[in-house]
Amino acid sequence: MKSKGFLVVISAPSGGGKTTVIRRILQRGDERFRYSISATTRKPRANEKNGVDYFFMTEKEFKKRIEHGDFVEWAIVHGNYYGTPKMTLDQWIKEGKIVFLDLDIQGGINVKEKYGNDALLIFIMPPSIQELEQRLRMRNTDDEETLQKRLAAVPKEIDKSRYYDHVVVNVDLEETVNEVMDIIHEFDHSRK
């Protein structure tokens, strides 16, 4: 019998490494892994592609989709709308897939409320606020005002990480990826 799939929500403060961790895991090529692409109203960064990294849309279009109930969850984060499209999540779970979601912490909490034991929440913790600020500055995608807003949100995000199933400190990327993979495999085996 095929095991039931589940959602893996990866959250972190901006610059915490969640997107990089998910990409590294997906590169390992497990046939059960899927990535749920979020929708957003924020402007694409230089290397981002519509339909690959995010579904980029206008605020008007996003609000219309909210009205139609097209999102599992949505939130306004740093002045932009973000949401998880319902489209295929439930289907993938039925098919036994392990579906990765790259969400802010409130989005992760909302998914856990809706999916319960079918959702595993992992928070990626930066080794320090100073390291996080350095990563954000090296990324060079935000103006100073946006960067300061992101940094100001970090203590609240870290505080809310207590609602997550696991917290992993991202000191070394490969170690973090391996630890997250171990958590996922343990969770998967506990459901059989």
Backbone as JSON, one array per atom type, in Angstrom:
{
  "sequence": "MKSKGFLVVISAPSGGGKTTVIRRILQRGDERFRYSISATTRKPRANEKNGVDYFFMTEKEFKKRIEHGDFVEWAIVHGNYYGTPKMTLDQWIKEGKIVFLDLDIQGGINVKEKYGNDALLIFIMPPSIQELEQRLRMRNTDDEETLQKRLAAVPKEIDKSRYYDHVVVNVDLEETVNEVMDIIHEFDHSRK",
  "N": [[0.83, -1.18, 0.0], [0.52, 2.19, -0.85], [2.11, 4.87, 0.84], [0.57, 7.61, 2.55], [0.86, 10.94, 1.42], [2.42, 14.05, 2.5], [2.74, 17.43, 3.78], [5.59, 19.54, 3.85], [6.53, 22.19, 5.55], [8.74, 24.76, 5.25], [10.18, 27.3, 7.0], [11.67, 30.49, 7.72], [13.43, 33.38, 8.94], [13.75, 36.2, 6.67], [16.45, 35.68, 4.51], [17.38, 33.55, 5.92], [17.85, 31.11, 4.72], [15.92, 29.3, 3.8], [14.84, 28.9, 1.17], [17.09, 28.09, -0.26], [17.76, 25.73, 1.13], [15.48, 24.15, 0.54], [15.75, 23.97, -2.28], [18.17, 22.52, -2.47], [17.39, 20.09, -1.32], [15.4, 19.25, -3.12], [17.0, 18.86, -5.35], [18.13, 16.45, -4.85], [16.57, 14.57, -5.95], [14.43, 12.77, -5.23], [11.69, 10.85, -6.13], [9.22, 11.24, -4.96], [9.11, 13.85, -4.09], [7.75, 17.11, -4.27], [7.27, 20.55, -5.21], [5.55, 23.23, -3.96], [4.53, 26.05, -5.5], [4.41, 29.34, -4.48], [2.17, 32.16, -4.61], [2.58, 35.65, -5.25], [2.52, 39.23, -4.74], [4.75, 40.73, -4.81], [7.56, 42.29, -6.45], [9.46, 40.54, -8.92], [12.7, 39.21, -8.17], [16.0, 39.64, -9.58], [16.92, 37.1, -10.56], [14.66, 35.5, -10.6], [11.88, 33.58, -11.87], [8.64, 33.71, -13.29], [6.19, 31.35, -12.39], [8.06, 29.48, -11.8], [9.73, 30.19, -9.58], [7.91, 31.79, -8.16], [4.39, 32.55, -8.51], [3.89, 35.4, -9.96], [1.86, 38.2, -9.5], [-0.61, 40.83, -9.9], [-1.86, 43.01, -7.3], [-4.6, 43.33, -7.49], [-5.4, 41.06, -8.98], [-4.59, 39.07, -7.17], [-6.27, 39.58, -4.95], [-8.71, 38.97, -6.11], [-8.44, 36.23, -6.44], [-8.34, 35.47, -3.78], [-10.99, 36.02, -3.03], [-12.26, 34.06, -4.54], [-11.51, 31.83, -3.17], [-9.12, 30.51, -3.73], [-6.75, 30.0, -2.36], [-4.9, 28.09, 0.04], [-3.8, 29.25, 2.24], [-3.08, 32.64, 3.02], [-1.25, 35.73, 3.33], [-0.2, 39.03, 4.34], [2.98, 40.11, 3.96], [5.69, 42.01, 4.85], [4.49, 44.1, 3.42], [3.65, 42.97, 1.03], [1.48, 40.69, -0.71], [1.23, 37.21, -0.12], [0.58, 33.84, -1.0], [-0.62, 30.43, -0.81], [-1.42, 28.43, -3.38], [-4.31, 26.36, -3.73], [-4.62, 24.47, -5.7], [-3.11, 21.86, -6.34], [-2.27, 20.65, -3.98], [-3.84, 18.91, -2.25], [-4.33, 16.78, -3.99], [-1.72, 15.85, -4.52], [-1.03, 14.96, -1.94], [-2.81, 12.8, -1.65], [-1.73, 11.18, -3.61], [0.56, 10.33, -2.41], [2.77, 11.97, -2.29], [5.51, 14.04, -1.14], [5.3, 17.19, -0.22], [6.8, 20.28, -0.59], [6.71, 23.43, 0.99], [7.5, 26.79, 0.92], [7.27, 29.01, 3.2], [6.23, 31.97, 5.06], [6.29, 32.4, 8.63], [3.69, 32.71, 9.77], [2.08, 31.76, 7.72], [2.89, 29.09, 7.74], [1.91, 28.27, 10.26], [-0.83, 28.56, 9.78], [-1.2, 26.61, 7.77], [-0.65, 24.29, 9.25], [-2.81, 24.34, 11.02], [-4.89, 23.78, 9.24], [-4.13, 21.35, 8.0], [-3.15, 19.65, 9.96], [-1.9, 16.62, 11.15], [-0.93, 16.0, 8.67], [0.94, 17.8, 8.0], [4.23, 18.87, 8.34], [6.2, 20.99, 10.16], [9.06, 22.91, 9.82], [11.42, 25.02, 11.14], [13.94, 27.14, 10.05], [16.63, 28.33, 11.63], [18.64, 31.21, 11.92], [22.2, 31.36, 12.61], [22.89, 33.61, 14.07], [21.68, 36.97, 14.64], [23.38, 38.85, 13.57], [24.76, 37.37, 11.61], [22.62, 36.79, 9.95], [21.9, 39.38, 9.08], [24.21, 39.97, 7.64], [24.02, 38.05, 5.57], [21.67, 38.95, 4.29], [22.53, 41.46, 3.39], [24.57, 40.68, 1.64], [23.06, 39.35, -0.26], [21.84, 41.46, -1.49], [19.33, 42.47, -2.48], [17.46, 44.15, -1.45], [16.45, 47.49, -0.56], [17.77, 49.79, 1.93], [15.75, 50.5, 3.78], [13.8, 48.46, 3.48], [15.38, 46.28, 4.18], [15.86, 46.86, 6.89], [13.24, 46.64, 7.88], [12.82, 43.91, 7.49], [14.75, 42.85, 9.24], [13.79, 43.87, 11.65], [11.55, 42.3, 12.01], [12.5, 39.83, 12.72], [12.91, 38.99, 15.57], [10.2, 38.49, 16.39], [9.48, 36.49, 14.59], [11.26, 34.44, 15.31], [10.38, 34.0, 17.92], [7.82, 32.93, 17.4], [8.55, 30.52, 16.34], [8.28, 28.49, 18.11], [5.91, 27.22, 17.69], [6.4, 25.41, 15.78], [7.27, 22.12, 14.54], [9.93, 21.33, 14.48], [13.12, 22.89, 14.98], [15.86, 24.03, 13.24], [19.19, 24.96, 13.3], [20.88, 26.92, 11.04], [23.94, 26.73, 10.38], [25.87, 25.52, 8.78], [25.33, 24.83, 5.44], [25.14, 22.24, 4.12], [25.05, 20.48, 6.32], [22.69, 21.38, 7.48], [20.81, 20.78, 5.47], [21.05, 17.97, 5.47], [20.18, 17.42, 8.1], [17.51, 18.33, 7.98], [16.55, 16.55, 6.03], [16.79, 14.13, 7.47], [14.86, 14.59, 9.47], [12.54, 14.67, 7.9], [12.51, 12.06, 6.8], [12.24, 10.55, 9.16], [9.72, 11.46, 10.05], [8.13, 10.6, 7.91], [8.44, 7.78, 8.1], [7.25, 7.37, 10.58], [4.6, 7.52, 10.01], [3.76, 5.26, 8.74]],
  "CA": [[0.0, 0.0, 0.0], [1.26, 3.44, -0.96], [1.92, 5.7, 2.02], [-0.06, 8.91, 2.31], [1.81, 12.04, 1.36], [2.3, 15.09, 3.52], [3.34, 18.73, 3.48], [6.74, 19.96, 4.64], [6.62, 23.64, 5.53], [10.04, 25.28, 5.67], [10.1, 28.74, 7.26], [12.86, 31.12, 8.3], [13.45, 34.81, 8.67], [14.35, 36.55, 5.38], [17.89, 35.47, 4.51], [17.7, 32.41, 6.79], [18.28, 29.98, 3.92], [14.86, 28.32, 3.55], [14.72, 28.6, -0.25], [18.28, 27.33, -0.64], [17.61, 24.39, 1.71], [14.49, 23.42, -0.26], [16.34, 23.67, -3.6], [19.15, 21.43, -2.31], [16.65, 18.85, -1.07], [14.76, 18.86, -4.38], [18.06, 18.41, -6.26], [18.49, 15.06, -4.54], [15.86, 13.78, -6.94], [13.46, 11.79, -4.75], [10.51, 10.91, -7.01], [8.02, 11.65, -4.2], [9.19, 15.26, -3.74], [7.12, 18.13, -5.11], [7.42, 21.89, -4.66], [4.38, 24.08, -4.13], [4.94, 27.41, -5.83], [3.56, 30.36, -3.87], [1.82, 33.35, -5.39], [2.95, 36.88, -4.55], [2.39, 40.51, -5.44], [6.02, 41.46, -4.81], [8.27, 42.32, -7.73], [10.46, 39.47, -9.03], [14.13, 39.54, -8.06], [16.69, 39.51, -10.87], [17.08, 35.71, -11.03], [13.41, 34.76, -10.41], [11.03, 33.4, -13.04], [7.23, 33.46, -13.02], [5.81, 29.96, -12.57], [9.15, 28.62, -11.32], [10.02, 30.62, -8.21], [6.63, 32.27, -7.65], [3.43, 33.06, -9.46], [3.85, 36.84, -9.72], [0.59, 38.77, -9.96], [-0.97, 42.14, -9.36], [-2.66, 42.97, -6.07], [-6.0, 43.16, -7.91], [-5.57, 39.65, -9.33], [-4.44, 38.3, -5.94], [-7.49, 39.76, -4.16], [-9.77, 38.23, -6.8], [-8.24, 34.81, -6.12], [-8.76, 35.3, -2.38], [-12.46, 35.97, -3.06], [-12.67, 32.77, -5.12], [-11.07, 30.74, -2.3], [-8.07, 29.77, -4.43], [-5.56, 29.81, -1.55], [-4.95, 27.35, 1.29], [-3.5, 30.3, 3.2], [-2.45, 33.84, 2.45], [-0.89, 36.74, 4.33], [0.56, 40.18, 3.87], [4.29, 40.05, 4.59], [6.51, 43.14, 4.39], [3.74, 44.93, 2.49], [3.26, 42.23, -0.18], [0.63, 39.52, -0.52], [1.78, 35.89, -0.43], [-0.43, 32.82, -0.78], [-0.37, 29.06, -1.27], [-2.56, 27.98, -4.2], [-4.88, 25.05, -3.37], [-4.67, 23.63, -6.89], [-2.67, 20.47, -6.39], [-1.79, 20.12, -2.69], [-4.61, 17.75, -1.79], [-4.11, 15.69, -4.95], [-0.39, 15.3, -4.27], [-1.06, 14.2, -0.68], [-3.47, 11.52, -1.97], [-0.81, 10.38, -4.44], [1.7, 9.9, -1.61], [3.91, 12.88, -2.5], [6.01, 14.89, -0.06], [5.18, 18.5, -0.87], [7.52, 21.33, 0.12], [6.17, 24.78, 0.94], [8.41, 27.82, 1.38], [6.28, 29.96, 3.73], [6.52, 32.74, 6.26], [5.91, 31.64, 9.82], [2.24, 32.72, 9.95], [1.56, 30.84, 6.71], [3.13, 27.74, 8.24], [0.96, 28.0, 11.34], [-2.14, 28.39, 9.14], [-1.21, 25.3, 7.1], [-0.73, 23.27, 10.31], [-4.2, 24.35, 11.51], [-5.76, 23.16, 8.23], [-3.71, 20.01, 7.6], [-2.86, 18.85, 11.14], [-0.82, 15.63, 11.08], [-0.42, 15.9, 7.3], [1.88, 18.9, 7.8], [5.43, 18.89, 9.17], [6.72, 22.35, 10.14], [10.47, 23.02, 10.18], [11.89, 26.41, 11.14], [15.38, 27.27, 9.87], [17.08, 29.42, 12.5], [19.98, 31.7, 11.61], [23.1, 31.19, 13.75], [22.83, 34.86, 14.84], [21.08, 38.1, 13.92], [24.47, 39.47, 12.81], [24.98, 36.54, 10.43], [21.45, 37.0, 9.09], [22.05, 40.7, 8.44], [25.29, 39.85, 6.64], [23.47, 37.32, 4.42], [20.74, 39.84, 3.58], [23.31, 42.49, 2.69], [25.27, 40.02, 0.52], [22.03, 39.05, -1.26], [21.75, 42.74, -2.2], [18.07, 42.57, -3.21], [16.56, 45.09, -0.77], [16.99, 48.79, -0.14], [18.06, 49.82, 3.37], [14.49, 50.54, 4.54], [13.23, 47.11, 3.44], [16.27, 45.42, 4.97], [15.61, 47.14, 8.31], [11.93, 46.05, 8.2], [13.02, 42.46, 7.59], [15.49, 42.58, 10.47], [12.92, 44.18, 12.79], [10.57, 41.21, 12.16], [13.17, 38.58, 13.12], [12.6, 38.5, 16.93], [8.84, 37.94, 16.44], [9.49, 35.22, 13.86], [11.96, 33.46, 16.14], [9.47, 33.7, 19.03], [6.74, 32.06, 16.91], [9.08, 29.21, 15.92], [7.88, 27.49, 19.11], [4.75, 26.51, 17.15], [6.89, 24.49, 14.76], [7.62, 20.78, 15.02], [11.39, 21.25, 14.61], [13.93, 24.07, 14.7], [17.2, 23.63, 12.8], [20.07, 26.12, 13.18], [21.59, 26.85, 9.76], [25.32, 27.2, 10.44], [26.49, 24.97, 7.58], [24.23, 24.47, 4.55], [25.01, 20.79, 3.91], [24.59, 19.88, 7.58], [21.28, 21.77, 7.64], [20.04, 19.97, 4.51], [21.03, 16.59, 5.97], [19.33, 17.36, 9.29], [16.12, 18.45, 7.52], [16.22, 15.27, 5.39], [16.6, 13.14, 8.54], [13.57, 14.89, 10.09], [11.5, 14.28, 6.94], [12.46, 10.59, 6.74], [11.69, 10.08, 10.44], [8.29, 11.78, 10.03], [7.53, 9.71, 6.92], [8.4, 6.41, 8.65], [6.33, 7.32, 11.72], [3.23, 7.53, 9.49], [3.47, 4.01, 8.04]],
  "C": [[0.88, 1.26, 0.0], [1.02, 4.28, 0.29], [1.33, 7.05, 1.62], [1.02, 9.99, 2.3], [1.6, 13.03, 2.49], [2.99, 16.36, 3.05], [4.53, 18.96, 4.4], [6.84, 21.47, 4.48], [7.99, 24.04, 6.07], [9.88, 26.79, 5.81], [11.41, 29.2, 7.88], [12.69, 32.62, 8.15], [14.04, 35.05, 7.27], [15.86, 36.41, 5.47], [18.33, 34.28, 5.34], [18.1, 31.16, 6.04], [17.2, 28.99, 3.55], [14.76, 27.93, 2.07], [15.9, 27.76, -0.72], [18.21, 25.9, -0.1], [16.63, 23.56, 0.88], [15.07, 23.05, -1.62], [17.32, 22.5, -3.5], [18.46, 20.09, -2.09], [16.03, 18.36, -2.37], [15.78, 18.35, -5.39], [18.47, 16.97, -6.0], [17.64, 14.07, -5.33], [14.92, 12.7, -6.45], [12.17, 11.94, -5.56], [9.24, 11.33, -6.28], [7.99, 13.16, -3.93], [8.5, 16.14, -4.77], [7.31, 19.48, -4.42], [6.18, 22.7, -4.98], [4.84, 25.51, -4.35], [3.92, 28.39, -5.26], [3.26, 31.46, -4.87], [2.21, 34.58, -4.57], [2.69, 38.11, -5.42], [3.71, 41.27, -5.46], [6.67, 41.36, -6.18], [9.28, 41.18, -7.76], [11.88, 40.01, -8.81], [14.78, 39.18, -9.39], [16.71, 38.07, -11.42], [15.78, 34.9, -10.96], [12.57, 34.73, -11.68], [9.6, 33.1, -12.6], [6.9, 32.0, -13.31], [6.88, 28.97, -12.14], [9.43, 28.94, -9.86], [8.75, 31.04, -7.47], [5.68, 32.44, -8.82], [3.31, 34.55, -9.13], [2.56, 37.39, -10.29], [0.35, 40.13, -9.34], [-1.78, 41.96, -8.08], [-4.13, 42.73, -6.4], [-6.29, 41.69, -8.22], [-5.51, 38.77, -8.08], [-5.73, 38.36, -5.12], [-8.67, 39.01, -4.79], [-9.66, 36.74, -6.48], [-8.58, 34.51, -4.66], [-10.28, 35.14, -2.33], [-12.98, 34.64, -3.58], [-12.23, 31.57, -4.27], [-9.96, 29.89, -2.91], [-6.83, 29.46, -3.6], [-5.84, 28.97, -0.31], [-4.74, 28.33, 2.44], [-2.94, 31.47, 2.43], [-2.19, 34.83, 3.58], [-0.24, 37.92, 3.63], [1.85, 40.2, 4.67], [5.15, 41.16, 4.0], [5.82, 43.94, 3.29], [3.31, 44.25, 1.2], [2.37, 41.05, 0.19], [1.39, 38.26, -0.92], [0.67, 34.87, -0.16], [-0.02, 31.48, -1.35], [-1.58, 28.6, -2.06], [-2.99, 26.57, -3.81], [-4.63, 24.0, -4.45], [-4.35, 22.15, -6.68], [-2.25, 19.87, -5.05], [-2.51, 18.85, -2.27], [-4.41, 16.54, -2.69], [-2.75, 15.03, -4.7], [-0.35, 14.5, -2.98], [-1.69, 12.84, -0.92], [-2.55, 10.6, -2.75], [0.44, 9.95, -3.68], [2.93, 10.79, -1.75], [4.26, 13.62, -1.21], [6.16, 16.28, -0.67], [5.84, 19.58, -0.01], [6.86, 22.68, -0.11], [7.16, 25.72, 1.6], [7.53, 28.97, 1.88], [6.84, 30.8, 4.87], [5.92, 31.99, 7.45], [4.39, 31.61, 10.04], [1.58, 31.78, 8.94], [1.73, 29.4, 7.15], [2.16, 27.34, 9.33], [-0.44, 27.77, 10.77], [-2.26, 27.04, 8.45], [-1.36, 24.19, 8.14], [-2.16, 23.19, 10.86], [-5.12, 23.62, 10.53], [-5.42, 21.7, 7.96], [-3.31, 19.11, 8.77], [-1.67, 17.93, 10.96], [-0.3, 15.38, 9.67], [0.54, 17.04, 6.99], [3.01, 18.81, 8.83], [6.03, 20.29, 9.04], [8.15, 22.38, 10.66], [10.89, 24.48, 10.05], [13.41, 26.41, 11.03], [15.82, 28.53, 10.61], [18.45, 29.9, 12.04], [20.89, 31.51, 12.83], [23.12, 32.42, 14.65], [22.15, 35.93, 13.99], [22.15, 38.77, 13.06], [24.74, 38.7, 11.52], [23.83, 36.72, 9.44], [21.54, 38.33, 8.36], [23.12, 40.66, 7.35], [24.78, 39.13, 5.39], [22.53, 38.2, 3.6], [21.49, 40.92, 2.8], [24.05, 41.89, 1.5], [24.3, 39.68, -0.6], [21.75, 40.28, -2.12], [20.48, 42.88, -3.04], [17.13, 43.61, -2.62], [17.25, 46.43, -0.53], [17.12, 48.77, 1.38], [16.78, 49.79, 4.22], [13.85, 49.15, 4.61], [14.06, 46.16, 4.29], [16.02, 45.63, 6.46], [14.26, 46.58, 8.76], [12.07, 44.54, 8.39], [13.72, 42.1, 8.9], [14.64, 42.85, 11.71], [11.91, 43.06, 13.05], [11.18, 39.94, 12.75], [12.84, 38.13, 14.55], [11.2, 37.89, 17.05], [8.78, 36.58, 15.74], [10.15, 34.12, 14.69], [11.07, 33.05, 17.32], [8.37, 32.73, 18.59], [7.24, 30.69, 16.46], [8.71, 28.12, 16.91], [6.65, 26.7, 18.66], [5.14, 25.48, 16.11], [7.29, 23.16, 15.37], [9.11, 20.65, 15.29], [12.01, 22.6, 14.3], [15.34, 23.59, 14.38], [18.03, 24.9, 12.64], [20.94, 25.94, 11.94], [22.96, 27.5, 9.87], [26.02, 26.79, 9.16], [25.38, 24.41, 6.7], [24.07, 22.96, 4.4], [24.54, 20.07, 5.17], [23.11, 20.17, 7.81], [20.41, 20.93, 6.73], [19.94, 18.54, 5.0], [20.13, 16.45, 7.19], [17.85, 17.44, 8.91], [15.68, 17.15, 6.85], [15.97, 14.18, 6.43], [15.24, 13.34, 9.21], [12.43, 14.41, 9.2], [11.37, 12.76, 6.88], [11.86, 10.0, 8.02], [10.17, 10.3, 10.49], [7.55, 10.83, 9.08], [7.38, 8.29, 7.48], [7.43, 6.29, 9.83], [4.87, 7.24, 11.28], [2.85, 6.21, 8.84], [2.91, 2.97, 8.97]]
}
